[in-house]
Amino acid sequence: MDLLGALQELRGRLDRELFPLEFGDTATSRSLSRELTGQLDDYLLPRLRAIDAPLLAVVGGSTGAGKSTLVNSLVGDDVCEPGVLRPTTLSPTLVVSASDEAWFMAQNVLPGLPRSTGRSEPGTLRVTVASALAPGLALLDAPDIDSVVTANRELAAQLLAAADLWLFVTTAARYADEVPWSFLRTARERSTALAVVLDRVPGEAIEAVSADLRRLLEDNGLAGTPLFTVPEAALPTEKARLPRESVEPIVAWLTDLAADAAERARIVRQTLSGALDSLSTRVPALADAVERQQDGFEGLRSIVSGAYGSGMSAFDEGLRDGSLLRGEVMARWQDFIGTGDLMRSLESRVGRLRDRIVGAFTGRPAASAKLRVALESGVVTLIRGSADQAAERAIEGWSAAPGGPALLDSVGAVAASRLGRAAPDVGERAEALVRGWQDYVLELVREEGASRRTTARVASFGVNGAGLLLMLAVFASTGGLTGIEVGIAGGTSVLSQKLLEAVFGDQAVRTLTAKAREDLRERVRALLDMEAARYYALLDGLEPPEGVAPALREAARAVRDHRAELPPGASTVTAGPPPDAIAVTAEPPPDASAVTAELPRPEEGR
């Protein structure tokens, strides 16, 4: 893998939404991700593919700084559209020489912006040719960095990140504002080649304001940055150009730059090196943010897991407390065999009782069926209650968890309300579950009764009868049957246990009961897992792939390891050109004097 391949690998890791949950500083993380993706697409990858391509100078700055007027004045043609309305630059204009037009129209840089050659259209990059512009250099008039339109501000930041050179425009009244300085500090942090144009400076204030701006540049680590001042000029119309003598120093500097391939290469490599070096801090910071996002997902999953774990516990409690042997089940049991003398004579007359029960099983099929239905209904009700309880716990947990409220808002009130209850078909699925379990219990009885020792006894009860007794035993205690001291719901469990023991023996009854109970629990657990899957499905569709954060860090290390593969001369340098670079400041008029009282002090607006 080479440097270009390492960057492509890094770009691939960013090719999806990494921050879908809204909590903490997610907005900042998303902005960092967009900025990083944009710089890779718009600058780093295209520039590495064509290191000797024309240099792109982006003209950026605050609202009303006169960027469009400046560009028109520099190329001596009305290529941009200045005006009094704000924001003026609704779409960026790229001014190129005739020989470079094909390169920029082919979307070798800023590939995400459609090209146009006519009137400016929002969302497009308008490319226009200026005959006075020398080959090897293009000027891009960007939207305002502090535009009232969010999309314009974001586009301005994107364009500045795609620049080989920033030609930053500010004014005598706005040069100390914080917004421009946040961009300038970014240029310093990334070693971006930079020049500053101080526009609309009253003649009497040129010296004082220029000196103060130089001081601010030095205080912010940008000493040596080329600084050009443009005196304030009374223009007859908003679309008029600045006097030629006001912009001549800038024109001369840009002309020399276009003609000097070595200097252009130095600027490109300076900015490219700074952008590459910045990845060593920006990408790990992004990886840390991805891990926080994944922690948020893990928290939401844990809430669901806990809620449905509690639902399973509620079902288990329903098996333990004997509630399933009361109500309708007890009534059907009493209808089936009666309980008065039968219970009182249980211990001494199990044999005779068995004979009576056998008669009941074999002679009263309708009562047997009703008892089975009552058992089914009771278990279904318990399952539905457990599922509803788990859904309520899950929705309550998400509503209070980081990222949960916004996620629920995103699915809509109706869908969120449905999540707070068991699925509409849970009753049907529970009924099918219980019927399947009852069939399993009957099959257990058949298998156990297949031995020669128990065949006759099982036959005397019938498989259905013995199966019903085993079902009753399952709902009677938490473990294997332990003796006649376990009395639940008026002795029902004791009776079913004694009858089963008379058929299968003590140990076999314990084993059968444990198998039947565990099978029922597994079926219920599977149903609750399906219920929980409704929540997990929301997370699975949003959560970044596992291992994204380590992969981002590894990609950043690969870029660093291949950093030395830049063409000769590429190195990290301090912000701004070397000491011998041209830095021209227009001379003040002969009668320039002290700053007038009307000019705001530099501290204002900082």
C-alpha positions as CSV (number, residue, x, y, z in Angstrom):
1,M,0.0,0.0,0.0
2,D,1.3,3.5,-0.9
3,L,0.2,6.9,0.5
4,L,-2.6,7.2,-2.0
5,G,-3.8,3.7,-1.1
6,A,-3.6,4.6,2.7
7,L,-5.8,7.6,2.1
8,Q,-8.3,5.7,0.1
9,E,-8.5,3.1,2.8
10,L,-9.1,5.9,5.3
11,R,-11.8,7.4,3.1
12,G,-13.5,4.0,2.8
13,R,-13.9,3.9,6.6
14,L,-15.8,7.1,6.5
15,D,-18.2,6.0,3.8
16,R,-21.3,5.7,6.1
17,E,-23.0,7.6,9.0
18,L,-20.8,7.1,12.0
19,F,-22.9,9.2,14.5
20,P,-26.6,8.3,14.2
21,L,-27.4,8.7,17.9
22,E,-28.1,12.2,19.2
23,F,-26.4,12.8,22.5
24,G,-23.4,14.7,24.0
25,D,-21.2,16.3,21.3
26,T,-22.6,14.3,18.4
27,A,-23.1,17.5,16.3
28,T,-19.4,18.3,16.7
29,S,-18.4,14.8,15.8
30,R,-20.6,14.8,12.7
31,S,-19.1,18.1,11.7
32,L,-15.6,16.7,12.1
33,S,-16.5,13.6,10.0
34,R,-18.0,15.7,7.2
35,E,-15.0,18.0,7.2
36,L,-12.6,15.1,7.1
37,T,-14.5,13.4,4.4
38,G,-14.8,16.5,2.4
39,Q,-11.1,17.3,2.6
40,L,-10.2,13.8,1.5
41,D,-12.6,14.0,-1.5
42,D,-12.0,17.6,-2.4
43,Y,-8.3,18.0,-1.8
44,L,-6.1,15.3,-0.5
45,L,-7.0,12.5,-2.9
46,P,-7.2,14.7,-6.0
47,R,-4.0,16.6,-5.2
48,L,-2.0,13.4,-4.6
49,R,-3.2,12.0,-7.9
50,A,-1.9,15.1,-9.6
51,I,0.7,16.9,-7.5
52,D,1.7,19.2,-10.4
53,A,-1.8,20.3,-11.3
54,P,-2.8,24.0,-11.3
55,L,-2.8,25.7,-7.9
56,L,-6.2,26.5,-6.4
57,A,-6.4,29.8,-4.5
58,V,-9.7,30.2,-2.6
59,V,-10.8,33.7,-1.9
60,G,-12.8,33.6,1.3
61,G,-13.9,35.9,4.1
62,S,-16.7,37.5,6.0
63,T,-20.0,38.9,4.6
64,G,-19.5,42.2,2.8
65,A,-15.7,41.9,2.7
66,G,-15.8,42.6,-1.0
67,K,-14.5,39.2,-2.2
68,S,-16.3,39.2,-5.5
69,T,-15.4,42.7,-6.3
70,L,-11.8,41.9,-5.4
71,V,-11.7,38.8,-7.8
72,N,-13.2,40.9,-10.6
73,S,-10.6,43.6,-10.0
74,L,-7.7,41.1,-9.9
75,V,-8.6,39.5,-13.3
76,G,-9.9,42.8,-14.9
77,D,-13.2,41.2,-15.9
78,D,-16.7,40.8,-14.5
79,V,-16.5,37.1,-13.7
80,C,-18.2,37.2,-10.3
81,E,-21.5,38.8,-9.3
82,P,-21.2,41.3,-6.5
83,G,-24.2,43.2,-5.1
84,V,-25.8,44.9,-2.2
85,L,-28.0,41.9,-1.1
86,R,-26.6,39.5,1.5
87,P,-25.5,36.8,1.0
88,T,-24.2,37.8,-2.4
89,T,-22.3,34.7,-3.5
90,L,-24.9,32.0,-3.6
91,S,-22.8,29.6,-5.5
92,P,-19.0,29.6,-5.8
93,T,-17.3,30.9,-9.0
94,L,-14.1,29.3,-10.2
95,V,-12.0,31.6,-12.4
96,V,-9.5,29.8,-14.5
97,S,-7.2,30.5,-17.5
98,A,-8.2,29.1,-20.9
99,S,-5.5,26.5,-20.8
100,D,-6.6,25.2,-17.3
101,E,-10.4,25.1,-18.1
102,A,-10.5,21.5,-19.1
103,W,-8.7,20.4,-16.0
104,F,-11.2,22.0,-13.7
105,M,-14.2,21.2,-15.7
106,A,-13.2,17.5,-15.5
107,Q,-14.0,17.6,-11.7
108,N,-10.4,16.8,-10.7
109,V,-11.0,18.9,-7.6
110,L,-14.3,19.4,-5.7
111,P,-15.8,16.4,-7.5
112,G,-19.0,16.6,-5.5
113,L,-20.0,19.9,-7.0
114,P,-21.7,19.9,-10.5
115,R,-20.1,22.3,-13.0
116,S,-21.8,25.0,-14.9
117,T,-20.5,27.7,-17.2
118,G,-23.5,30.0,-17.3
119,R,-25.3,31.9,-14.6
120,S,-24.6,31.0,-11.0
121,E,-27.0,28.3,-9.7
122,P,-27.1,27.2,-6.0
123,G,-25.4,23.9,-5.5
124,T,-23.1,24.2,-8.5
125,L,-19.6,25.3,-9.2
126,R,-19.6,28.0,-11.9
127,V,-16.4,27.8,-14.0
128,T,-15.5,30.9,-16.0
129,V,-12.4,31.8,-18.0
130,A,-10.5,35.0,-17.5
131,S,-8.1,35.9,-20.3
132,A,-5.9,37.9,-17.9
133,L,-5.3,35.0,-15.6
134,A,-2.1,33.2,-16.2
135,P,-2.0,29.4,-16.5
136,G,-1.2,27.4,-13.4
137,L,-3.4,29.4,-11.0
138,A,-7.1,29.5,-10.4
139,L,-9.2,31.8,-8.2
140,L,-12.3,30.5,-6.4
141,D,-14.8,33.1,-5.1
142,A,-16.3,31.3,-2.0
143,P,-19.5,32.1,-0.1
144,D,-19.3,34.0,3.2
145,I,-17.8,32.1,6.1
146,D,-20.4,33.9,8.4
147,S,-23.4,33.7,6.0
148,V,-26.9,33.7,7.5
149,V,-27.5,30.7,5.3
150,T,-26.2,27.6,7.0
151,A,-25.5,25.8,3.7
152,N,-23.4,28.8,2.5
153,R,-21.3,28.6,5.7
154,E,-20.7,24.9,5.3
155,L,-19.8,25.3,1.6
156,A,-17.4,28.1,2.5
157,A,-15.6,25.8,5.0
158,Q,-15.6,23.0,2.5
159,L,-14.0,25.2,-0.2
160,L,-11.4,26.6,2.1
161,A,-10.4,23.0,3.1
162,A,-9.9,22.2,-0.6
163,A,-7.6,25.1,-1.2
164,D,-3.9,25.0,-1.9
165,L,-3.8,28.6,-0.9
166,W,-6.2,30.8,1.2
167,L,-6.5,34.3,0.0
168,F,-8.4,35.5,3.1
169,V,-10.3,38.8,2.8
170,T,-11.4,40.9,5.7
171,T,-12.1,44.6,6.3
172,A,-10.9,47.4,8.5
173,A,-14.2,47.2,10.4
174,R,-14.3,43.4,10.8
175,Y,-10.7,42.2,10.9
176,A,-10.8,41.5,14.7
177,D,-14.1,39.5,14.6
178,E,-13.9,36.0,16.0
179,V,-15.3,34.0,13.1
180,P,-12.5,34.9,10.7
181,W,-9.9,34.2,13.3
182,S,-11.3,30.7,13.9
183,F,-10.6,30.0,10.2
184,L,-7.2,31.6,10.4
185,R,-6.2,29.5,13.4
186,T,-7.3,26.4,11.4
187,A,-5.0,27.5,8.6
188,R,-2.2,27.7,11.2
189,E,-2.9,24.3,12.7
190,R,-2.9,22.6,9.3
191,S,0.1,24.6,7.9
192,T,-2.1,25.9,5.0
193,A,-0.5,28.4,2.8
194,L,-2.2,31.8,3.5
195,A,-2.3,35.4,2.4
196,V,-4.5,38.0,3.9
197,V,-6.2,41.0,2.1
198,L,-7.3,43.8,4.4
199,D,-10.0,45.5,2.3
200,R,-11.9,48.8,2.5
201,V,-9.4,50.6,4.8
202,P,-9.8,54.3,5.2
203,G,-6.8,56.1,3.9
204,E,-6.0,57.7,7.2
205,A,-6.2,54.3,9.0
206,I,-4.0,52.1,6.7
207,E,-0.9,52.3,8.8
208,A,-2.6,51.8,12.2
209,V,-5.0,49.0,11.2
210,S,-2.3,47.2,9.2
211,A,0.0,47.3,12.2
212,D,-2.7,46.0,14.5
213,L,-3.6,43.2,12.1
214,R,0.0,42.1,11.9
215,R,0.1,42.0,15.7
216,L,-2.9,39.8,15.7
217,L,-1.4,37.5,13.1
218,E,1.7,37.2,15.2
219,D,-0.2,36.6,18.4
220,N,-2.1,33.8,16.6
221,G,1.0,32.1,15.3
222,L,0.8,33.5,11.8
223,A,3.7,35.8,11.8
224,G,5.1,36.3,8.3
225,T,1.8,35.8,6.5
226,P,1.7,38.0,3.4
227,L,-0.6,41.0,4.1
228,F,-2.1,43.2,1.4
229,T,-4.1,46.3,2.2
230,V,-6.7,47.8,-0.2
231,P,-7.7,51.4,0.5
232,E,-11.3,52.2,0.7
233,A,-12.6,53.5,-2.7
234,A,-15.8,55.2,-3.7
235,L,-17.2,52.9,-6.3
236,P,-20.0,54.3,-8.6
237,T,-21.9,51.0,-8.4
238,E,-21.7,47.8,-6.4
239,K,-20.5,46.0,-9.6
240,A,-17.7,48.4,-10.3
241,R,-14.1,47.3,-10.0
242,L,-11.5,48.6,-7.6
243,P,-8.9,51.0,-9.0
244,R,-6.1,49.1,-10.7
245,E,-3.4,50.7,-8.5
246,S,-5.2,49.5,-5.3
247,V,-4.9,45.8,-6.3
248,E,-1.7,46.0,-8.3
249,P,0.5,44.5,-5.5
250,I,-1.8,41.5,-5.3
251,V,-2.0,41.1,-9.0
252,A,1.8,41.2,-9.2
253,W,2.2,38.6,-6.4
254,L,-0.3,36.2,-8.0
255,T,1.3,36.7,-11.5
256,D,4.7,35.9,-10.1
257,L,3.3,32.9,-8.3
258,A,1.6,31.6,-11.5
259,A,4.9,32.0,-13.4
260,D,7.0,30.3,-10.7
261,A,6.5,26.5,-10.9
262,A,8.8,25.9,-8.0
263,E,7.0,28.3,-5.7
264,R,3.6,26.9,-6.7
265,A,5.0,23.4,-5.9
266,R,6.3,24.6,-2.5
267,I,2.9,26.0,-1.6
268,V,1.1,22.9,-2.7
269,R,3.4,20.7,-0.8
270,Q,3.2,22.9,2.3
271,T,-0.6,22.7,2.4
272,L,-0.7,19.1,1.4
273,S,1.9,18.2,4.2
274,G,-0.1,20.2,6.7
275,A,-3.3,18.5,5.8
276,L,-1.7,15.0,6.0
277,D,-0.1,15.8,9.3
278,S,-3.4,17.0,10.8
279,L,-4.9,13.5,10.2
280,S,-2.7,12.2,13.0
281,T,-4.9,14.1,15.5
282,R,-8.1,14.5,13.7
283,V,-8.7,10.8,12.9
284,P,-8.0,9.5,16.4
285,A,-10.3,12.2,17.8
286,L,-12.9,10.9,15.3
287,A,-12.3,7.3,16.4
288,D,-12.8,8.3,20.0
289,A,-16.1,9.9,19.1
290,V,-17.1,6.7,17.3
291,E,-16.4,4.7,20.4
292,R,-18.6,7.0,22.4
293,Q,-21.3,6.5,19.9
294,Q,-20.9,2.7,20.1
295,D,-21.0,3.0,23.9
296,G,-24.4,4.7,23.4
297,F,-25.6,1.8,21.3
298,E,-24.3,-0.7,23.9
299,G,-26.2,1.2,26.6
300,L,-29.5,1.0,24.6
301,R,-28.9,-2.7,23.9
302,S,-28.3,-3.3,27.6
303,I,-31.6,-1.6,28.5
304,V,-33.4,-3.9,26.1
305,S,-31.6,-7.0,27.3
306,G,-32.3,-6.1,30.9
307,A,-36.0,-5.3,30.2
308,Y,-36.6,-8.7,28.5
309,G,-34.5,-10.4,31.1
310,S,-36.9,-9.0,33.6
311,G,-39.8,-10.2,31.5
312,M,-38.3,-13.8,31.6
313,S,-38.0,-13.4,35.4
314,A,-41.6,-12.4,35.6
315,F,-42.6,-15.5,33.7
316,D,-40.5,-17.7,36.0
317,E,-42.2,-16.1,39.0
318,G,-45.5,-17.0,37.5
319,L,-44.4,-20.6,37.3
320,R,-43.2,-20.5,40.9
321,D,-46.0,-18.8,42.7
322,G,-48.7,-21.3,41.8
323,S,-50.9,-18.7,40.2
324,L,-51.4,-20.8,37.1
325,L,-53.1,-23.5,39.3
326,R,-55.8,-21.1,40.5
327,G,-58.8,-19.6,38.9
328,E,-60.0,-21.3,35.8
329,V,-57.5,-24.1,36.0
330,M,-58.5,-25.0,39.6
331,A,-62.2,-24.9,38.6
332,R,-61.6,-27.3,35.7
333,W,-59.5,-29.5,37.9
334,Q,-62.3,-29.7,40.5
335,D,-64.8,-30.4,37.8
336,F,-62.6,-33.1,36.6
337,I,-62.0,-35.1,39.7
338,G,-63.5,-33.3,42.7
339,T,-61.3,-32.5,45.8
340,G,-63.2,-33.0,49.1
341,D,-62.7,-36.6,50.3
342,L,-60.1,-37.1,47.6
343,M,-57.7,-34.7,49.2
344,R,-58.3,-35.9,52.8
345,S,-57.6,-39.5,51.9
346,L,-54.5,-38.8,49.7
347,E,-51.7,-40.1,51.8
348,S,-53.3,-43.4,52.8
349,R,-55.3,-44.3,49.7
350,V,-53.2,-43.3,46.7
351,G,-53.9,-46.7,45.1
352,R,-57.7,-46.3,45.3
353,L,-57.5,-42.7,44.3
354,R,-55.5,-43.7,41.2
355,D,-58.3,-46.0,40.3
356,R,-60.8,-43.2,40.6
357,I,-58.6,-40.8,38.6
358,V,-58.1,-43.4,35.9
359,G,-61.9,-43.7,35.6
360,A,-62.1,-39.9,35.3
361,F,-59.4,-39.7,32.6
362,T,-60.9,-42.5,30.6
363,G,-64.5,-41.7,31.1
364,R,-64.6,-37.9,30.9
365,P,-62.7,-36.7,27.8
366,A,-64.7,-33.4,27.7
367,A,-63.4,-32.4,31.2
368,S,-59.9,-33.4,30.2
369,A,-60.0,-31.2,27.1
370,K,-61.4,-28.3,29.2
371,L,-58.6,-28.6,31.7
372,R,-56.0,-28.6,28.9
373,V,-57.5,-25.5,27.4
374,A,-57.6,-23.8,30.8
375,L,-53.9,-24.5,31.3
376,E,-53.2,-23.2,27.8
377,S,-55.1,-20.0,28.5
378,G,-53.3,-19.4,31.8
379,V,-49.9,-19.8,30.3
380,V,-50.7,-17.6,27.3
381,T,-51.9,-14.9,29.7
382,L,-48.7,-15.1,31.7
383,I,-46.6,-14.9,28.5
384,R,-48.4,-11.8,27.2
385,G,-48.2,-10.1,30.5
386,S,-44.4,-10.8,30.7
387,A,-44.0,-9.5,27.1
388,D,-46.0,-6.3,27.8
389,Q,-44.0,-5.7,31.0
390,A,-40.7,-6.1,29.2
391,A,-41.8,-3.7,26.4
392,E,-42.8,-1.1,28.9
393,R,-39.5,-1.3,30.7
394,A,-37.5,-1.1,27.4
395,I,-39.4,2.0,26.2
396,E,-39.0,3.7,29.6
397,G,-35.3,2.9,29.6
398,W,-34.7,4.3,26.1
399,S,-36.7,7.4,26.9
400,A,-34.2,8.3,29.6
401,A,-31.0,6.9,28.0
402,P,-28.4,8.9,26.0
403,G,-29.5,8.8,22.4
404,G,-32.8,7.1,23.2
405,P,-35.2,10.0,23.0
406,A,-34.0,11.2,19.6
407,L,-34.0,7.7,18.3
408,L,-37.6,7.2,19.4
409,D,-38.5,10.6,17.8
410,S,-37.0,9.5,14.6
411,V,-39.2,6.4,14.3
412,G,-42.4,8.5,15.0
413,A,-44.9,8.6,17.8
414,V,-47.0,5.8,16.5
415,A,-44.1,3.3,16.0
416,A,-42.7,4.3,19.4
417,S,-46.1,3.6,21.0
418,R,-46.1,0.2,19.4
419,L,-42.7,-0.5,20.8
420,G,-44.0,0.2,24.2
421,R,-46.4,-2.8,24.0
422,A,-46.0,-6.4,23.0
423,A,-46.3,-7.0,19.3
424,P,-49.9,-7.3,18.1
425,D,-49.5,-11.0,17.2
426,V,-47.8,-12.0,20.4
427,G,-51.0,-13.7,21.6
428,E,-51.2,-15.9,18.5
429,R,-47.6,-16.8,18.8
430,A,-48.0,-17.6,22.5
431,E,-50.9,-19.8,21.8
432,A,-48.9,-21.7,19.2
433,L,-46.0,-21.9,21.6
434,V,-48.1,-23.4,24.4
435,R,-49.8,-25.9,22.1
436,G,-46.4,-27.0,20.8
437,W,-45.2,-27.3,24.4
438,Q,-48.2,-29.4,25.4
439,D,-47.5,-31.7,22.4
440,Y,-43.9,-32.0,23.7
441,V,-45.1,-33.0,27.2
442,L,-47.3,-35.7,25.7
443,E,-44.4,-37.0,23.7
444,L,-42.3,-37.1,26.9
445,V,-45.0,-39.2,28.5
446,R,-45.1,-41.5,25.5
447,E,-41.4,-42.0,25.5
448,E,-41.2,-42.6,29.3
449,G,-44.2,-45.0,29.1
450,A,-42.6,-47.1,26.4
451,S,-40.7,-49.2,28.9
452,R,-42.3,-52.6,29.8
453,R,-42.5,-51.5,33.4
454,T,-44.6,-48.5,32.9
455,T,-46.6,-49.2,29.7
456,A,-49.6,-50.7,31.5
457,R,-49.8,-48.0,34.1
458,V,-49.6,-45.2,31.5
459,A,-52.2,-47.0,29.4
460,S,-54.5,-47.1,32.4
461,F,-54.3,-43.3,32.6
462,G,-54.0,-42.6,29.0
463,V,-51.2,-40.4,27.5
464,N,-53.4,-37.3,27.7
465,G,-54.2,-37.9,31.4
466,A,-50.6,-38.5,32.4
467,G,-49.6,-35.5,30.3
468,L,-52.0,-33.2,32.1
469,L,-50.7,-34.4,35.4
470,L,-47.2,-33.6,34.3
471,M,-48.2,-30.1,33.1
472,L,-49.8,-29.5,36.5
473,A,-46.6,-30.6,38.2
474,V,-44.5,-28.1,36.1
475,F,-46.5,-25.2,37.5
476,A,-46.3,-26.4,41.0
477,S,-42.7,-25.7,42.1
478,T,-39.4,-24.3,40.9
479,G,-37.4,-27.5,40.7
480,G,-37.9,-31.2,40.7
481,L,-40.7,-32.4,42.8
482,T,-39.7,-32.8,46.4
483,G,-42.5,-34.5,48.2
484,I,-46.0,-34.2,49.6
485,E,-44.9,-31.2,51.6
486,V,-45.2,-29.1,48.5
487,G,-48.8,-28.0,48.6
488,I,-50.1,-25.4,46.2
489,A,-53.6,-24.4,45.2
490,G,-55.4,-26.7,47.6
491,G,-53.2,-29.7,47.1
492,T,-53.4,-29.9,43.3
493,S,-49.7,-30.3,42.9
494,V,-49.5,-32.9,45.6
495,L,-52.1,-35.0,44.0
496,S,-50.6,-34.7,40.5
497,Q,-47.2,-35.6,41.9
498,K,-48.4,-38.7,43.8
499,L,-50.3,-39.9,40.8
500,L,-47.3,-39.5,38.5
501,E,-45.0,-41.1,41.1
502,A,-47.4,-44.1,41.2
503,V,-47.0,-44.4,37.4
504,F,-43.4,-43.5,36.7
505,G,-41.6,-43.5,40.1
506,D,-40.0,-40.6,42.0
507,Q,-36.9,-40.0,40.0
508,A,-38.6,-40.3,36.7
509,V,-41.1,-37.7,37.8
510,R,-38.4,-35.3,38.8
511,T,-36.6,-35.7,35.4
512,L,-39.8,-35.4,33.4
513,T,-40.9,-32.3,35.3
514,A,-37.5,-30.6,34.9
515,K,-37.5,-31.4,31.1
516,A,-41.0,-30.1,30.6
517,R,-40.3,-26.9,32.6
518,E,-37.1,-26.1,30.8
519,D,-38.6,-26.7,27.4
520,L,-41.4,-24.3,28.2
521,R,-38.9,-21.7,29.5
522,E,-36.8,-22.0,26.3
523,R,-39.9,-21.5,24.1
524,V,-40.9,-18.4,26.1
525,R,-37.3,-17.1,26.0
526,A,-37.3,-17.5,22.2
527,L,-40.6,-15.5,22.0
528,L,-39.3,-12.8,24.2
529,D,-36.1,-12.7,22.1
530,M,-38.3,-12.1,19.1
531,E,-40.0,-9.3,20.9
532,A,-36.6,-7.7,21.9
533,A,-35.5,-8.0,18.3
534,R,-37.9,-5.2,17.4
535,Y,-35.6,-2.9,19.3
536,Y,-32.4,-4.4,18.2
537,A,-33.5,-4.1,14.5
538,L,-33.6,-0.3,15.0
539,L,-30.1,-0.3,16.4
540,D,-28.7,-2.8,13.8
541,G,-29.8,-0.5,11.0
542,L,-28.0,2.5,12.4
543,E,-25.0,1.3,14.4
544,P,-21.6,1.7,12.7
545,P,-19.9,-1.7,11.9
546,E,-18.0,-3.3,14.6
547,G,-14.3,-2.4,14.6
548,V,-14.7,1.0,12.9
549,A,-12.8,2.9,15.6
550,P,-9.7,0.7,15.5
551,A,-9.8,0.6,11.7
552,L,-9.8,4.4,11.7
553,R,-6.8,4.5,13.9
554,E,-5.0,1.9,11.8
555,A,-5.7,3.9,8.7
556,A,-4.3,7.0,10.3
557,R,-1.2,5.1,11.2
558,A,-0.8,3.9,7.6
559,V,-1.0,7.4,6.3
560,R,1.6,8.5,8.8
561,D,3.9,5.6,7.9
562,H,3.6,6.4,4.2
563,R,3.9,10.2,4.8
564,A,7.5,10.2,3.5
565,E,6.3,9.1,0.0
566,L,5.4,12.7,-0.9
567,P,7.4,14.0,-3.8
568,P,10.8,15.6,-3.0
569,G,10.5,18.9,-1.2
570,A,7.2,18.0,0.6
571,S,7.7,18.8,4.2
572,T,5.9,20.3,7.1
573,V,6.7,24.0,7.4
574,T,5.4,26.8,9.6
575,A,2.3,28.7,8.5
576,G,3.0,31.3,5.8
577,P,5.7,31.5,3.2
578,P,9.4,31.6,4.1
579,P,11.1,34.9,5.0
580,D,11.9,35.8,1.4
581,A,8.3,35.5,0.2
582,I,6.7,38.6,-1.2
583,A,4.6,40.5,1.4
584,V,3.3,43.7,-0.2
585,T,1.4,46.5,1.6
586,A,0.0,49.4,-0.4
587,E,1.6,52.6,0.6
588,P,-0.7,55.0,2.4
589,P,-1.5,58.3,0.7
590,P,0.8,61.2,1.5
591,D,-1.6,62.9,3.8
592,A,-2.5,59.8,5.9
593,S,-2.8,60.7,9.5
594,A,-4.0,59.1,12.7
595,V,-7.0,56.8,12.8
596,T,-10.3,58.7,12.9
597,A,-12.7,58.4,15.9
598,E,-15.2,56.6,13.7
599,L,-13.0,53.5,13.1
600,P,-13.8,50.8,15.7
601,R,-10.9,49.6,17.8
602,P,-9.5,46.1,17.1
603,E,-10.9,44.8,20.4
604,E,-14.5,45.5,19.3
605,G,-16.2,42.4,17.9
606,R,-13.4,40.1,19.1
